[in-house]
Amino acid sequence: SQQGEEDPQALSIQEGENATMNCSYKTSINNLQWYRQNSGRGLVHLILIRSNEREKHSGRLRVTLDTSKKSSSLLITASRAADTASYFCATEGSFGNEKLTFGTGTRLTIIP
Amino acid sequence: DAMVIQNPRYQVTQFGKPVTLSCSQTLNHNVMYWYQQKSSQAPKLLFHYYDKDFNNEADTPDNFQSRRPNTSFCFLDIRSPGLGDAAMYLCATSLTAGETQYFGPGTQLLVL
């Protein structure tokens, strides 16, 4: 089964509102990453947060990590139509086995 | 600009006719990955190379093979494509294991 599961599966909000997506995972991790994918395109890396970090910011993005709950959240503030995309979390297990396991993804739609 | 390139962007093949997808990178990264992604699903790792060391996922069908003749290039060979192999194939690289992955734009494979 997938290491990460994301919630919600789909989210539609008005432009200018904030969007929050959640990711849960099952085993210990070294890091957790968030990626964005526009329809029919490759994935683009957004943020990497390590297991000893609790929060990270990048522009309008804020990521939190709670290792005790095995969960992470991605907050996009002041959303724009161009933020419409699918967002995936991915985890690197603490065994460091060279690969990421992707979550199920959240499809975000920003309504102009 | 340093990047990950995939050719072709769209590939049409016939049922059972071998097909090769290619990936090249100018990032000089050690690790290269191949993912399969079907519509509205998370990317699924097929295999990866750490330098010349090949790592196959346990559930990757034997129909899928890969070659990495040098640091810059990696190929995905599908020996006898079936209708169920129609998908987006994504190539990615990372400098070291478990770190940020850089994705190519993907090759959309259609099997007739």
Backbone of each chain as ProteinMPNN parsed JSONL, in Angstrom:
{"seq_chain_A": "SQQGEEDPQALSIQEGENATMNCSYKTSINNLQWYRQNSGRGLVHLILIRSNEREKHSGRLRVTLDTSKKSSSLLITASRAADTASYFCATEGSFGNEKLTFGTGTRLTIIP", "coords_chain_A": {"N_chain_A": [[0.85, -1.189, 0.0], [0.313, 2.353, -0.354], [2.74, 4.522, 1.033], [2.153, 7.137, 1.802], [-0.817, 8.94, 2.445], [-3.151, 11.225, 1.22], [-5.117, 14.047, 2.069], [-7.57, 16.505, 1.552], [-8.821, 14.408, -1.188], [-9.586, 15.949, -3.306], [-9.851, 19.455, -3.793], [-11.497, 22.496, -3.918], [-11.276, 25.948, -4.16], [-11.845, 29.503, -3.755], [-10.08, 31.991, -5.571], [-7.477, 33.642, -3.904], [-8.094, 32.721, -1.393], [-6.872, 30.594, 1.296], [-5.238, 27.434, 0.966], [-5.206, 24.203, 2.291], [-3.543, 21.169, 2.583], [-3.255, 17.79, 3.579], [-1.072, 15.181, 4.704], [-0.55, 11.847, 5.492], [1.53, 9.304, 6.875], [3.156, 6.071, 7.278], [5.468, 4.842, 8.377], [8.695, 5.338, 10.02], [10.573, 8.203, 9.012], [13.168, 9.82, 7.024], [13.015, 12.193, 5.617], [10.433, 14.364, 4.334], [8.765, 15.26, 1.417], [7.251, 17.692, -0.714], [5.545, 17.835, -3.782], [4.519, 19.267, -6.867], [2.218, 18.927, -9.572], [1.365, 19.802, -12.706], [-1.313, 19.292, -15.014], [-0.693, 16.571, -17.123], [2.043, 16.899, -17.09], [5.473, 16.76, -15.824], [6.61, 16.244, -12.386], [7.184, 18.833, -10.012], [9.481, 19.874, -7.652], [8.704, 21.184, -4.45], [9.106, 21.677, -1.59], [11.35, 20.384, 0.874], [11.315, 18.764, 3.93], [12.987, 17.897, 6.844], [13.23, 15.156, 9.185], [13.838, 16.132, 11.682], [12.896, 18.662, 11.706], [10.251, 21.034, 12.141], [8.732, 22.938, 10.891], [8.568, 24.662, 7.783], [9.163, 27.259, 5.414], [8.432, 28.623, 2.203], [8.23, 31.163, 0.167], [4.889, 31.582, -0.628], [4.234, 29.218, 0.509], [3.793, 26.97, 3.211], [5.02, 24.434, 5.177], [4.349, 21.923, 7.512], [5.475, 19.493, 9.888], [4.727, 16.708, 11.784], [6.096, 14.385, 13.505], [5.332, 12.691, 15.526], [2.702, 12.205, 15.093], [2.871, 11.267, 12.609], [2.4, 12.858, 10.302], [1.897, 15.495, 7.88], [1.455, 18.84, 6.716], [0.554, 20.97, 4.011], [0.383, 24.298, 3.344], [-0.967, 26.697, 1.269], [-0.892, 30.019, 0.814], [-2.984, 32.847, 0.019], [-4.101, 32.056, -2.555], [-3.707, 31.472, -6.102], [-4.937, 31.402, -9.482], [-3.088, 30.05, -11.012], [-2.096, 28.196, -9.273], [-3.537, 25.942, -9.493], [-3.422, 22.523, -9.664], [-2.101, 19.175, -9.158], [-1.069, 17.981, -6.017], [1.486, 16.3, -4.373], [2.651, 14.424, -1.611], [5.741, 13.002, -0.537], [7.746, 10.479, 0.864], [10.895, 9.723, 2.332], [12.041, 6.821, 3.6], [13.333, 5.908, 6.846], [15.275, 4.031, 6.606], [16.767, 4.79, 4.552], [16.69, 4.018, 1.793], [17.118, 4.916, -0.784], [14.916, 5.676, -2.266], [11.813, 7.403, -2.928], [8.519, 7.342, -1.601], [5.427, 7.935, -2.878], [2.512, 9.804, -2.015], [-1.089, 9.698, -2.362], [-2.066, 11.995, -3.49], [-3.459, 15.315, -3.87], [-5.94, 16.964, -5.59], [-6.006, 20.184, -6.522], [-8.085, 22.893, -7.177], [-8.308, 26.157, -8.205], [-10.592, 28.661, -8.175], [-11.224, 31.29, -10.293]], "CA_chain_A": [[0.0, 0.0, 0.0], [1.048, 3.599, -0.41], [3.264, 5.028, 2.293], [1.472, 8.36, 2.181], [-2.172, 9.171, 1.964], [-3.415, 12.648, 1.302], [-6.48, 14.432, 2.4], [-8.58, 15.745, 0.824], [-8.439, 13.96, -2.529], [-9.812, 17.088, -4.187], [-10.152, 20.684, -3.055], [-11.784, 23.654, -4.775], [-11.417, 27.168, -3.365], [-11.816, 30.752, -4.503], [-8.784, 32.678, -5.663], [-7.222, 34.52, -2.758], [-8.229, 31.959, -0.148], [-5.765, 29.693, 1.619], [-5.5, 26.009, 0.72], [-4.451, 23.319, 3.172], [-3.567, 19.754, 2.229], [-2.645, 16.98, 4.624], [-0.439, 13.933, 4.29], [-0.221, 10.938, 6.591], [2.403, 8.217, 6.455], [3.032, 4.937, 8.199], [6.693, 4.395, 9.042], [9.651, 6.403, 10.315], [11.1, 8.825, 7.799], [14.28, 10.758, 7.067], [12.483, 13.47, 5.18], [9.163, 14.375, 3.616], [8.846, 16.257, 0.349], [6.022, 18.018, -1.428], [5.708, 18.074, -5.201], [3.356, 19.778, -7.591], [2.164, 18.413, -10.933], [0.34, 20.322, -13.595], [-1.909, 18.223, -15.811], [0.076, 16.097, -18.259], [3.436, 17.316, -16.991], [6.26, 16.136, -14.769], [6.469, 16.802, -11.055], [8.108, 19.9, -9.629], [9.732, 19.864, -6.216], [8.329, 22.407, -3.749], [9.777, 21.814, -0.285], [11.799, 19.192, 1.596], [11.416, 18.99, 5.366], [13.656, 16.744, 7.446], [12.498, 14.603, 10.327], [14.109, 16.918, 12.893], [12.32, 19.991, 11.511], [8.818, 21.067, 12.427], [8.043, 23.853, 9.991], [9.412, 25.271, 6.772], [8.452, 28.202, 4.574], [9.013, 29.007, 0.926], [7.262, 32.061, -0.46], [3.519, 31.44, -0.113], [4.07, 27.848, 0.988], [4.242, 26.624, 4.553], [4.909, 23.006, 5.441], [4.592, 21.477, 8.881], [5.712, 18.066, 10.05], [4.539, 16.189, 13.132], [6.539, 12.989, 13.418], [4.617, 11.877, 16.517], [1.427, 11.835, 14.465], [3.187, 10.81, 11.254], [1.591, 13.653, 9.394], [2.434, 16.761, 7.397], [0.478, 19.646, 6.007], [1.029, 21.992, 3.08], [-0.5, 25.457, 3.284], [-0.704, 27.686, 0.22], [-1.627, 31.232, 1.177], [-3.358, 33.78, -1.053], [-4.032, 31.2, -3.745], [-3.851, 32.063, -7.425], [-5.425, 30.434, -10.479], [-1.94, 29.258, -11.473], [-1.791, 27.138, -8.295], [-4.321, 24.764, -9.858], [-2.501, 21.421, -9.954], [-2.124, 18.096, -8.159], [0.02, 18.101, -5.051], [1.84, 14.999, -3.82], [3.713, 14.294, -0.627], [6.593, 11.828, -0.764], [8.581, 10.251, 2.035], [12.061, 8.849, 2.302], [12.048, 6.028, 4.814], [14.516, 6.098, 7.684], [16.314, 3.094, 6.214], [17.566, 5.427, 3.514], [16.83, 3.053, 0.703], [17.329, 5.582, -2.068], [13.726, 5.968, -3.042], [10.687, 8.08, -2.308], [7.204, 6.741, -1.777], [4.502, 9.041, -3.081], [1.142, 9.712, -1.549], [-2.151, 9.571, -3.362], [-2.237, 13.283, -4.148], [-4.636, 16.182, -3.723], [-6.187, 17.768, -6.787], [-6.409, 21.525, -6.096], [-8.631, 23.765, -8.214], [-8.515, 27.538, -7.763], [-11.652, 29.26, -8.99], [-10.925, 32.732, -10.433]], "C_chain_A": [[0.885, 1.237, 0.0], [1.539, 3.967, 0.972], [2.468, 6.232, 2.748], [0.064, 8.403, 1.629], [-2.493, 10.629, 2.19], [-4.888, 12.945, 1.438], [-6.588, 15.948, 2.265], [-8.064, 15.24, -0.511], [-8.59, 15.09, -3.529], [-10.263, 18.269, -3.358], [-10.376, 21.808, -4.06], [-12.0, 24.866, -3.885], [-11.406, 28.38, -4.283], [-10.405, 31.341, -4.5], [-8.646, 33.655, -4.496], [-7.36, 33.826, -1.417], [-6.97, 31.109, 0.074], [-6.189, 28.245, 1.369], [-4.614, 25.181, 1.633], [-4.655, 21.871, 2.744], [-2.794, 18.982, 3.279], [-2.125, 15.671, 4.066], [-0.176, 13.097, 5.529], [0.625, 9.797, 6.041], [2.51, 7.194, 7.567], [4.301, 4.578, 8.964], [7.629, 5.575, 9.282], [10.282, 6.913, 9.027], [12.369, 9.618, 8.085], [13.835, 12.152, 6.65], [11.151, 13.279, 4.488], [9.23, 15.51, 2.615], [7.457, 16.49, -0.236], [6.37, 18.365, -2.866], [4.386, 18.566, -5.775], [3.414, 19.228, -9.004], [1.017, 19.075, -11.671], [-0.095, 19.194, -14.531], [-1.027, 17.861, -17.004], [1.547, 16.454, -18.234], [4.166, 16.516, -15.913], [6.038, 16.822, -13.432], [7.539, 17.849, -10.793], [8.246, 19.898, -8.111], [9.391, 21.216, -5.596], [9.171, 22.608, -2.492], [10.198, 20.439, 0.219], [11.916, 19.569, 3.061], [11.982, 17.729, 6.001], [12.956, 16.355, 8.741], [12.74, 15.381, 11.615], [13.614, 18.361, 12.767], [10.816, 19.932, 11.727], [8.047, 21.934, 11.441], [9.047, 24.429, 9.002], [8.571, 26.154, 5.876], [9.204, 28.379, 3.261], [7.985, 29.844, 0.195], [5.884, 31.931, 0.171], [3.238, 30.051, 0.446], [4.57, 27.711, 2.416], [3.988, 25.138, 4.77], [5.187, 22.752, 6.91], [4.767, 19.963, 8.895], [5.553, 17.704, 11.513], [4.884, 14.708, 13.104], [5.826, 12.107, 14.434], [3.283, 11.402, 15.959], [1.626, 11.284, 13.055], [2.321, 11.548, 10.237], [2.304, 14.95, 9.033], [1.302, 17.536, 6.745], [1.193, 20.65, 5.119], [-0.028, 23.09, 3.033], [-0.044, 26.37, 2.163], [-1.54, 28.905, 0.564], [-1.911, 32.074, -0.061], [-3.302, 33.084, -2.413], [-4.295, 31.983, -5.028], [-4.342, 30.987, -8.384], [-4.299, 29.515, -10.949], [-1.53, 28.166, -10.478], [-2.596, 25.871, -8.57], [-3.393, 23.668, -10.349], [-2.813, 20.282, -8.989], [-0.887, 18.224, -7.282], [0.231, 16.74, -4.384], [2.852, 15.176, -2.691], [4.498, 13.024, -0.948], [7.529, 11.689, 0.421], [9.79, 9.388, 1.693], [12.11, 8.129, 3.628], [13.359, 6.153, 5.561], [15.588, 5.055, 7.426], [17.171, 3.662, 5.097], [17.762, 4.56, 2.302], [16.741, 3.68, -0.675], [16.059, 5.927, -2.807], [12.697, 6.705, -2.212], [9.426, 7.277, -2.55], [6.186, 7.857, -1.799], [3.137, 8.74, -2.494], [0.172, 9.746, -2.709], [-2.481, 10.889, -4.056], [-3.532, 13.993, -3.812], [-4.757, 17.01, -4.989], [-6.773, 19.107, -6.328], [-6.893, 22.326, -7.298], [-8.892, 25.13, -7.605], [-9.501, 28.18, -8.724], [-11.421, 30.76, -9.082], [-12.088, 33.602, -9.967]], "O_chain_A": [[2.071, 1.163, 0.32], [0.845, 3.753, 1.965], [2.138, 6.354, 3.928], [-0.209, 7.967, 0.511], [-2.151, 11.201, 3.224], [-5.758, 12.202, 0.986], [-5.747, 16.646, 2.832], [-6.966, 15.613, -0.924], [-7.823, 15.188, -4.486], [-10.961, 18.116, -2.356], [-9.55, 22.041, -4.942], [-12.812, 24.825, -2.961], [-11.005, 28.291, -5.444], [-9.652, 31.194, -3.537], [-9.576, 34.387, -4.158], [-6.809, 34.284, -0.416], [-6.14, 30.933, -0.817], [-7.354, 27.887, 1.542], [-3.412, 25.427, 1.736], [-5.782, 21.409, 2.567], [-1.792, 19.466, 3.806], [-2.656, 15.126, 3.097], [0.369, 13.599, 6.512], [0.462, 9.379, 4.894], [2.016, 7.415, 8.673], [4.224, 4.064, 10.08], [7.381, 6.68, 8.8], [10.496, 6.158, 8.079], [12.623, 10.032, 9.216], [14.226, 13.154, 7.249], [10.789, 12.167, 4.103], [9.701, 16.601, 2.936], [6.609, 15.598, -0.246], [7.336, 19.077, -3.142], [3.306, 18.313, -5.24], [4.491, 19.073, -9.579], [-0.149, 18.926, -11.305], [0.665, 18.264, -14.799], [-0.657, 18.726, -17.798], [2.232, 16.328, -19.249], [3.57, 15.714, -15.194], [5.366, 17.85, -13.351], [8.659, 17.753, -11.295], [7.253, 19.918, -7.383], [9.741, 22.264, -6.139], [9.869, 23.614, -2.364], [9.491, 19.451, 0.018], [12.54, 20.574, 3.4], [11.513, 16.624, 5.729], [12.191, 17.132, 9.311], [11.936, 15.302, 12.544], [13.89, 19.188, 13.636], [10.19, 18.893, 11.517], [6.865, 21.703, 11.185], [10.212, 24.653, 9.331], [7.41, 25.85, 5.602], [10.431, 28.299, 3.208], [6.999, 29.326, -0.33], [5.729, 32.146, 1.373], [2.103, 29.754, 0.817], [5.613, 28.25, 2.787], [2.876, 24.65, 4.569], [6.133, 23.294, 7.482], [4.266, 19.255, 8.021], [6.169, 18.319, 12.383], [4.059, 13.877, 12.723], [5.724, 10.897, 14.231], [2.798, 10.327, 16.312], [0.668, 10.886, 12.392], [1.615, 10.943, 9.43], [3.175, 15.434, 9.755], [0.318, 16.958, 6.283], [2.287, 21.117, 5.434], [-1.19, 22.834, 2.72], [1.119, 26.772, 2.109], [-2.768, 28.827, 0.6], [-1.182, 32.022, -1.051], [-2.546, 33.482, -3.299], [-4.995, 32.996, -5.04], [-4.179, 29.796, -8.122], [-4.53, 28.344, -11.247], [-0.709, 27.308, -10.803], [-2.358, 24.839, -7.943], [-2.666, 23.849, -11.325], [-3.675, 20.406, -8.119], [0.202, 18.538, -7.762], [-0.712, 16.116, -3.898], [3.786, 15.971, -2.796], [3.972, 12.092, -1.556], [8.048, 12.685, 0.925], [9.717, 8.461, 0.886], [12.212, 8.766, 4.676], [14.388, 6.471, 4.965], [16.693, 5.162, 7.957], [18.192, 3.075, 4.735], [18.887, 4.387, 1.832], [16.327, 3.025, -1.631], [16.141, 6.445, -3.921], [12.697, 6.648, -0.982], [9.283, 6.615, -3.578], [6.088, 8.637, -0.852], [2.673, 7.6, -2.476], [0.561, 9.814, -3.875], [-3.117, 10.886, -5.11], [-4.553, 13.373, -3.513], [-3.808, 17.671, -5.41], [-7.889, 19.161, -5.813], [-6.2, 22.426, -8.31], [-9.608, 25.25, -6.611], [-9.27, 28.234, -9.931], [-11.421, 31.444, -8.058], [-12.0, 34.829, -10.018]]}, "seq_chain_B": "DAMVIQNPRYQVTQFGKPVTLSCSQTLNHNVMYWYQQKSSQAPKLLFHYYDKDFNNEADTPDNFQSRRPNTSFCFLDIRSPGLGDAAMYLCATSLTAGETQYFGPGTQLLVL", "coords_chain_B": {"N_chain_B": [[20.423, 25.622, -19.403], [20.521, 23.454, -16.6], [18.97, 20.289, -16.698], [16.329, 17.784, -16.966], [15.618, 15.671, -19.558], [13.195, 14.255, -21.626], [12.464, 12.011, -24.205], [10.437, 10.433, -26.7], [7.927, 13.062, -26.268], [5.38, 12.158, -26.643], [4.344, 8.901, -27.371], [3.333, 6.469, -29.568], [2.491, 3.121, -29.813], [2.189, -0.257, -31.013], [0.234, -2.98, -29.808], [2.227, -5.355, -28.254], [4.52, -4.6, -29.665], [7.881, -3.827, -29.346], [9.124, -1.05, -27.448], [11.089, 1.842, -26.801], [11.867, 4.214, -24.387], [13.448, 7.314, -23.716], [15.733, 9.077, -21.576], [17.551, 11.867, -20.552], [20.061, 13.693, -18.744], [21.414, 16.762, -17.559], [22.36, 17.373, -15.157], [24.255, 15.953, -13.847], [23.704, 14.05, -11.912], [23.749, 11.364, -9.503], [21.77, 9.444, -9.218], [19.156, 7.895, -10.987], [15.759, 7.606, -11.883], [12.901, 5.674, -12.875], [9.477, 6.126, -13.303], [6.088, 4.99, -13.419], [3.04, 6.414, -14.238], [-0.346, 6.374, -13.947], [-3.538, 7.659, -14.977], [-4.739, 10.089, -12.748], [-3.467, 8.952, -10.581], [-0.858, 8.246, -8.144], [2.671, 8.589, -8.862], [4.386, 5.594, -9.672], [7.106, 3.797, -8.671], [9.309, 2.178, -10.833], [11.981, 1.25, -11.264], [15.392, 2.032, -10.247], [18.598, 3.588, -10.713], [21.594, 3.724, -8.949], [24.318, 5.317, -9.611], [25.901, 2.921, -11.445], [24.583, 0.847, -10.381], [21.838, -1.203, -10.43], [18.467, -1.139, -9.391], [15.689, -2.911, -8.906], [12.184, -2.674, -8.526], [10.135, -4.813, -6.552], [7.644, -5.453, -7.579], [7.695, -4.766, -10.224], [6.941, -5.548, -13.518], [8.435, -8.176, -15.536], [8.446, -7.479, -18.135], [9.331, -4.92, -18.342], [12.339, -3.258, -18.771], [15.571, -1.789, -18.131], [18.237, 0.43, -19.035], [21.359, 1.939, -18.372], [23.641, 3.465, -19.894], [25.587, 5.402, -19.453], [26.417, 8.184, -17.234], [24.692, 10.218, -17.977], [22.519, 9.27, -19.476], [19.508, 7.321, -19.569], [17.491, 4.506, -20.229], [14.245, 3.222, -20.87], [12.919, 0.18, -21.579], [10.225, -1.42, -23.019], [9.232, -4.531, -23.507], [7.14, -6.029, -24.65], [4.568, -4.393, -25.117], [1.479, -4.069, -23.434], [-2.079, -3.333, -23.364], [-2.566, -2.368, -20.85], [-0.263, -1.072, -20.179], [-0.296, 1.452, -21.081], [0.35, 4.705, -20.23], [1.692, 7.53, -18.382], [5.124, 7.979, -18.438], [7.639, 8.724, -16.289], [10.764, 10.203, -15.828], [13.283, 10.729, -13.436], [15.802, 12.445, -11.505], [18.273, 12.442, -8.892], [20.676, 13.964, -6.737], [21.821, 12.549, -4.613], [20.823, 9.602, -2.777], [17.431, 9.612, -1.79], [17.063, 12.332, -1.648], [16.016, 15.562, -2.962], [14.135, 15.179, -5.905], [14.394, 15.597, -9.396], [12.335, 16.057, -12.034], [11.669, 14.943, -15.383], [9.664, 16.045, -18.215], [8.049, 13.936, -18.894], [6.881, 11.042, -20.763], [4.155, 10.312, -22.645], [2.618, 7.338, -23.149], [0.895, 5.546, -25.557], [-0.896, 2.67, -26.302], [-1.892, 0.765, -28.953]], "CA_chain_B": [[19.992, 25.312, -18.049], [20.566, 22.041, -16.231], [17.617, 19.795, -16.758], [16.046, 16.389, -17.291], [14.957, 15.689, -20.857], [12.618, 12.971, -22.03], [12.019, 11.921, -25.591], [9.63, 11.563, -27.155], [6.897, 13.467, -25.295], [4.248, 11.26, -26.896], [4.769, 7.713, -28.105], [2.259, 5.534, -29.884], [3.012, 1.835, -30.242], [1.18, -1.293, -31.194], [0.232, -4.079, -28.855], [3.28, -6.333, -28.464], [5.673, -4.078, -30.388], [8.812, -3.232, -28.382], [9.282, 0.4, -27.487], [12.121, 2.382, -25.906], [11.757, 5.607, -23.985], [14.767, 7.776, -23.313], [15.869, 10.15, -20.604], [18.91, 12.362, -20.385], [20.158, 14.731, -17.718], [22.623, 17.581, -17.563], [22.589, 17.737, -13.76], [25.328, 15.106, -13.344], [23.232, 13.393, -10.694], [24.13, 9.96, -9.408], [20.632, 8.535, -9.184], [18.116, 8.101, -11.989], [14.572, 6.824, -11.563], [11.775, 5.586, -13.818], [8.166, 5.963, -12.694], [4.899, 4.872, -14.239], [1.915, 7.11, -13.617], [-1.62, 6.286, -14.648], [-4.399, 8.826, -14.775], [-5.245, 10.405, -11.404], [-2.795, 8.138, -9.57], [0.483, 8.649, -7.764], [3.741, 7.912, -9.598], [4.782, 4.292, -9.133], [8.5, 3.552, -9.019], [9.601, 0.907, -11.529], [13.36, 0.908, -10.882], [16.298, 3.159, -10.229], [20.029, 3.335, -10.756], [22.526, 4.546, -8.191], [25.45, 5.14, -10.531], [25.618, 1.797, -12.334], [23.869, -0.188, -9.626], [20.438, -1.265, -10.817], [17.576, -1.561, -8.314], [14.368, -3.185, -9.462], [11.12, -2.843, -7.537], [9.7, -6.211, -6.529], [6.42, -5.663, -8.348], [7.863, -4.317, -11.612], [6.867, -6.716, -14.412], [9.637, -8.5, -16.315], [8.265, -6.817, -19.422], [10.014, -3.629, -18.264], [13.774, -3.345, -18.561], [16.203, -0.477, -18.171], [19.668, 0.507, -19.308], [22.0, 3.222, -18.107], [24.977, 3.303, -20.485], [26.51, 6.383, -18.852], [25.783, 9.004, -16.196], [23.711, 11.163, -18.509], [21.389, 8.682, -20.175], [18.853, 6.134, -19.036], [16.459, 4.085, -21.154], [13.217, 2.284, -20.419], [12.492, -0.707, -22.651], [9.041, -2.247, -22.768], [9.502, -5.572, -24.511], [5.897, -6.408, -25.322], [3.57, -3.536, -24.445], [0.073, -4.418, -23.408], [-2.961, -2.173, -23.23], [-2.438, -1.883, -19.484], [0.983, -0.315, -20.029], [-0.527, 2.835, -21.484], [0.525, 5.529, -19.029], [2.773, 8.513, -18.436], [6.378, 7.468, -17.875], [8.404, 9.86, -15.776], [12.154, 10.011, -15.432], [13.711, 11.698, -12.425], [17.168, 12.294, -11.02], [18.626, 13.098, -7.641], [22.124, 13.963, -6.536], [22.066, 11.38, -3.773], [19.617, 8.856, -2.44], [16.433, 10.146, -0.877], [16.991, 13.788, -1.662], [15.112, 16.168, -3.941], [14.157, 14.59, -7.239], [14.118, 16.509, -10.501], [11.599, 15.264, -12.998], [11.474, 15.354, -16.752], [8.265, 16.349, -18.543], [7.291, 12.7, -19.072], [6.481, 10.519, -22.061], [2.824, 9.694, -22.611], [2.618, 6.17, -24.012], [-0.4, 5.03, -25.984], [-0.76, 1.343, -26.898], [-3.062, 0.484, -29.792]], "C_chain_B": [[20.076, 23.808, -17.812], [19.155, 21.494, -16.153], [17.575, 18.298, -17.04], [15.168, 16.395, -18.544], [14.424, 14.303, -21.166], [12.145, 13.053, -23.474], [11.474, 10.531, -25.885], [8.636, 11.994, -26.07], [5.652, 12.593, -25.422], [4.752, 10.107, -27.75], [3.56, 6.809, -28.304], [2.909, 4.237, -30.358], [1.874, 0.846, -30.381], [1.326, -2.357, -30.109], [1.331, -5.073, -29.222], [4.517, -5.828, -29.179], [6.618, -3.373, -29.413], [8.953, -1.727, -28.57], [10.34, 0.807, -26.465], [11.862, 3.849, -25.654], [13.11, 6.053, -23.456], [14.695, 8.95, -22.36], [17.327, 10.572, -20.567], [18.906, 13.488, -19.364], [21.492, 15.46, -17.847], [23.004, 17.998, -16.153], [23.769, 16.986, -13.148], [24.958, 14.439, -12.013], [23.567, 11.913, -10.712], [22.964, 9.009, -9.612], [19.634, 8.905, -10.276], [16.994, 7.108, -11.736], [13.649, 6.761, -12.774], [10.503, 5.294, -13.029], [7.121, 5.723, -13.784], [3.772, 5.585, -13.506], [0.685, 6.981, -14.49], [-2.528, 7.415, -14.19], [-4.915, 8.909, -13.345], [-4.63, 9.519, -10.312], [-1.43, 8.715, -9.235], [1.512, 7.986, -8.681], [4.147, 6.625, -8.882], [6.206, 3.999, -9.605], [8.654, 2.183, -9.669], [10.975, 0.386, -11.139], [14.178, 2.182, -10.799], [17.737, 2.679, -10.292], [20.708, 4.266, -9.763], [23.873, 4.317, -8.857], [25.104, 3.981, -11.461], [24.845, 0.68, -11.657], [22.378, -0.107, -9.898], [19.607, -1.81, -9.662], [16.164, -1.685, -8.865], [13.354, -3.265, -8.331], [10.548, -4.25, -7.676], [8.498, -6.46, -7.433], [6.511, -5.115, -9.77], [7.846, -5.533, -12.534], [8.162, -6.905, -15.199], [9.613, -7.859, -17.699], [8.997, -5.48, -19.495], [11.487, -3.865, -17.94], [14.355, -1.933, -18.635], [17.686, -0.617, -18.443], [20.163, 1.89, -18.933], [23.435, 3.125, -18.625], [26.016, 4.273, -19.945], [25.736, 7.246, -17.864], [24.6, 9.785, -16.732], [22.444, 10.526, -19.05], [20.833, 7.467, -19.447], [17.689, 5.802, -19.968], [15.485, 3.13, -20.457], [12.764, 1.493, -21.631], [11.263, -1.486, -22.198], [9.014, -3.291, -23.87], [8.262, -5.942, -25.305], [4.753, -5.63, -24.67], [2.168, -4.111, -24.549], [-0.766, -3.174, -23.211], [-2.841, -1.55, -21.842], [-1.162, -1.092, -19.222], [0.856, 1.117, -20.514], [-0.532, 3.715, -20.239], [1.497, 6.654, -19.354], [3.987, 7.879, -17.779], [7.274, 8.658, -17.544], [9.809, 9.415, -15.404], [12.501, 11.086, -14.416], [15.151, 11.425, -12.039], [17.289, 12.905, -9.635], [20.127, 12.973, -7.438], [22.543, 12.754, -5.697], [20.739, 10.753, -3.417], [18.717, 9.643, -1.502], [16.282, 11.648, -0.86], [16.051, 14.277, -2.757], [15.271, 15.502, -5.296], [13.73, 15.635, -8.27], [13.534, 15.68, -11.637], [11.69, 15.848, -14.404], [9.993, 15.584, -17.015], [7.407, 15.116, -18.765], [7.083, 12.332, -20.534], [5.13, 9.833, -21.894], [2.806, 8.565, -23.622], [1.197, 5.716, -24.288], [-0.168, 3.698, -26.69], [-2.046, 1.017, -27.657], [-3.222, -1.009, -30.035]], "O_chain_B": [[19.753, 23.001, -18.684], [18.254, 22.139, -15.616], [18.586, 17.648, -17.305], [14.119, 17.038, -18.582], [15.119, 13.302, -20.989], [11.519, 14.025, -23.896], [12.0, 9.545, -25.369], [8.532, 11.325, -25.041], [4.962, 12.324, -24.439], [5.485, 10.303, -28.719], [2.867, 6.439, -27.356], [3.788, 4.264, -31.219], [0.753, 1.082, -29.929], [2.412, -2.586, -29.577], [1.375, -5.574, -30.346], [5.493, -6.57, -29.291], [6.214, -2.433, -28.729], [8.908, -1.208, -29.686], [10.468, 0.195, -25.404], [11.662, 4.629, -26.585], [13.83, 5.277, -22.828], [13.726, 9.709, -22.343], [18.227, 9.733, -20.551], [17.89, 14.148, -19.145], [22.525, 14.883, -18.185], [23.858, 18.863, -15.961], [24.233, 17.334, -12.062], [25.791, 14.289, -11.119], [23.66, 11.287, -11.768], [23.139, 7.9, -10.118], [19.308, 10.077, -10.465], [17.227, 5.941, -11.422], [13.619, 7.678, -13.595], [10.442, 4.372, -12.216], [7.256, 6.192, -14.914], [3.573, 5.389, -12.307], [0.676, 7.426, -15.638], [-2.305, 8.036, -13.151], [-5.452, 7.943, -12.801], [-5.215, 9.359, -9.24], [-0.91, 9.568, -9.955], [1.241, 6.916, -9.225], [4.239, 6.578, -7.656], [6.47, 3.959, -10.807], [8.199, 1.169, -9.139], [11.124, -0.767, -10.734], [13.742, 3.256, -11.213], [18.051, 1.532, -9.971], [20.427, 5.464, -9.74], [24.492, 3.265, -8.694], [24.115, 4.051, -12.191], [24.494, -0.316, -12.29], [21.736, 0.911, -9.638], [19.973, -2.801, -9.031], [15.533, -0.696, -9.237], [13.632, -3.859, -7.289], [10.485, -4.803, -8.774], [8.349, -7.549, -7.988], [5.492, -5.012, -10.452], [8.645, -6.452, -12.357], [8.882, -5.95, -15.49], [10.65, -7.72, -18.347], [9.254, -4.968, -20.584], [11.836, -4.561, -16.987], [13.715, -1.008, -19.135], [18.307, -1.633, -18.129], [19.476, 2.889, -19.147], [24.34, 2.746, -17.882], [27.211, 3.98, -19.983], [24.534, 7.057, -17.679], [23.615, 9.992, -16.024], [21.396, 11.171, -19.081], [21.556, 6.702, -18.809], [16.987, 6.696, -20.441], [15.861, 2.348, -19.584], [12.277, 2.068, -22.605], [11.26, -2.121, -21.143], [8.797, -2.963, -25.036], [8.341, -6.145, -26.517], [4.061, -6.141, -23.789], [1.736, -4.573, -25.605], [-0.244, -2.096, -22.927], [-3.0, -0.34, -21.685], [-1.005, -0.506, -18.151], [1.788, 1.909, -20.376], [-1.315, 3.499, -19.314], [2.051, 6.722, -20.451], [3.889, 7.309, -16.692], [7.612, 9.472, -18.403], [10.007, 8.39, -14.752], [12.054, 12.227, -14.535], [15.658, 10.318, -12.22], [16.506, 13.776, -9.255], [20.763, 12.023, -7.894], [23.488, 12.039, -6.032], [19.673, 11.293, -3.712], [19.182, 10.26, -0.543], [15.449, 12.179, -0.125], [15.369, 13.479, -3.4], [16.384, 15.286, -5.774], [12.828, 16.44, -8.035], [14.153, 14.736, -12.129], [11.775, 17.061, -14.593], [9.16, 15.346, -16.141], [6.181, 15.215, -18.82], [7.105, 13.186, -21.419], [4.984, 8.899, -21.105], [2.96, 8.799, -24.821], [0.4, 5.525, -23.37], [0.672, 3.612, -27.585], [-3.136, 0.996, -27.085], [-4.155, -1.427, -30.721]]}, "name": "protein", "num_of_chains": 2, "seq": "SQQGEEDPQALSIQEGENATMNCSYKTSINNLQWYRQNSGRGLVHLILIRSNEREKHSGRLRVTLDTSKKSSSLLITASRAADTASYFCATEGSFGNEKLTFGTGTRLTIIPDAMVIQNPRYQVTQFGKPVTLSCSQTLNHNVMYWYQQKSSQAPKLLFHYYDKDFNNEADTPDNFQSRRPNTSFCFLDIRSPGLGDAAMYLCATSLTAGETQYFGPGTQLLVL"}
